[in-house]
Amino acid sequence: MKSTREMVDELRGTKCICGKPKKSKRTFCFACYHSLPASLQKDLYNRIGEGYEQAYDASVAYLGPAK
């Protein structure tokens, strides 16, 4: 699990875990986000400290290992 600081830095970044560009303040690029089940997509809108971390970890596990 990433630290809160690492998650915030990643949200501010412009590179998805797959290596493609993403918009700042988005967790993943368009393709990765839309390949997730709707429930995980929804859960990624939780705030940090209110379920975002669990949604992030579940999404990364679903998408597979980072490149």
Secondary structure by P-SEA (a helix, b strand, c coil): cccaaaaaaaaacccccccccccccccccaaaaaaccaaaaaaccccccccaaaaaaaaaaaacccc
